[in-house]
Amino acid sequence: MKDHQFLSMEDEAQKSAIWESGVFLMERLQGFHKIKLYQLEDSSYIEVTSHTHFNVVLRVSRFTDTHYLEPYLHTIDVKDLVS
């Protein structure tokens, strides 16, 4: 599925696509925003940004460039792996 195909889908269709073929990877907080990261079968990633207090989805974005995974890498604790 191409970016424009996913992003042009209705909200419910996007939710279904994430639920059916997405794998939850991790979550991070940024101010009042909770950002959940999912990977789809086609090796693309979906970020779902919601407001922490109102529990409302503010943005859904899709990407394939792993450069956008960098904010998540800072939250992974690897000290037990290198001991």
N, C-alpha and C positions, 0 to 999 in steps of 0.2 A: 504494500500500500504506500502510495506517495504522500508527501507532506500535505499537499493541497487537497488530496482526497480525504485524509483523516480530518484535517482542520475544517473542511467544508461540511462535515457530517453534523447532524443535529446532536445536541447534548446527550440525549439518551442513547443514540447510536455510538457515540464516542465511549460512553460508560460501558456499553455492552462489549465493544471491541477490547477495552482495557480488561474488563472482568473475564472475558472468554479466553483471550490469548496473552494477557499481560501477566508478568511475574513481578510482584512487589520486591524491590531491592532494598530501599532504605528511605528514611525520612529525615529532614533537617528543618530547623527553625531559623527564620530570618525575621527578626522584629516580631510583628504580629502575624506573620505568615508561616504556615506549615506547608512545606513542599515535599510531596511524595514522589518518589522515582520508581517507574515501572519499566521493564524491558518487554518488548513485543517479540513475537516469533521471527520477524524479519530483521532482527538485530537493531531495531530502532528503539529509541527511548521516549518515554512520555513523562512529563512533569505535570503534576496537578497541584496548583497553588490554591490554598484556601486560607480564610481568615481564622485565626485561632479562637477568637471570642464568639464570632457569629456563625462559625462552621458553614460558610458559604464558599463555594468554588469561585475563585476570581479569575483564574486563567488555566488553560490547558495548552501545553506546547509539546511539540514532537521534534526530535532531532536524531541525527545519525552520527554526527561528529562527536567523538569521544572527548574532545576538548571541553565540552559542556559538563562533563562528569567531575571536573576538578573541584568544585565546591564540596562534593561528597567525599572526596579522598581525604580531606583534612579531618574528617570525623571518624576515620577508621583507626583503631588502636592496634598497632602491630608490635608493641613491645614484647608480648609473649611469644611472637613468632621469631624474633631475633635473639632470644636468650638462649 
